[in-house]
Amino acid sequence: MSTKKRRKVIAGNWKMNMTPTEAKELAKGVYEQVKGKKGCDVVVCVPFVDIPAVAQIVKGTIIKLGAQNVHFEEKGAYTGELSADMLKAVGCEYVIVGHSERRQYFAETDQTVNKRALAALNAGLKVIICVGESLQQREEGVTEELVRMQTKIALRDVTAEQMANVVIAYEPIWAIGTGKTATADQAEEVCGQIRKVIGEVYGEAVAEATTVQYGGSMNAKNCEELLSKKDVDGGLIGGASLKAPDFAVIVNAATKG
Ligand code: PEP
């Protein structure tokens, strides 16, 4: 049983993988592996077209459904985009905002990440806001400054009350999909810095209550050490979330506390 006050969140990011038929099978597999688990929230963030199929499987289970992006306007001429209300209407509880792949390939900026986070929160969704440095930025010694800035801008105009629906995912870009994981100490250090900046903006109580995840090649082998760190409150998991047994090992590690 966890002694931490914060809720731990293990979220799978399926990225652009799985047709609806495949997604249904994977969701069933995840359900079989994690049913009855207590002590952490389990989320699957699936491609938009898979949402209805996965919603059917996870309804009434401990698994919560999430999307991988949301637009910042409520409606209108934004071809190819989906609003927060649309995601809610099809059963999403969570949405990832500002993933580095969105920043890198789709020109997301700290400002649009903030707008998307606000739109999602104002519609009643929970957000997983991703921040993290590139390898070059780490080597230049600016990780802390960068992550502080990304976090502060992403949270602009987010109220202290809304922080109950915010998860921050520290995702060093050099560790995403590369098989190179941050060491547990590196993850702990930056997750702690994120908590510190949240404390500066919202005060100690909000900082202590906010879930800060690590993401970047977390897998069945390294999860236990990463999740044992006091400021690492869960994980955002890409590759390993596509294999139900591996994902379940990570969920298990998170329930140990
Ligand atoms: C991610 O997509 O957020 C991620 C961390 O991917 P991976 O686990 O594959 O590195």
Residues whose N, C-alpha, C, O or C-beta is under 5 A from the ligand:
A	BS01	PEP	N13 A175 I176 G177 T178 G215 G216 S217 M218 L236 I237 G238 G239 A240
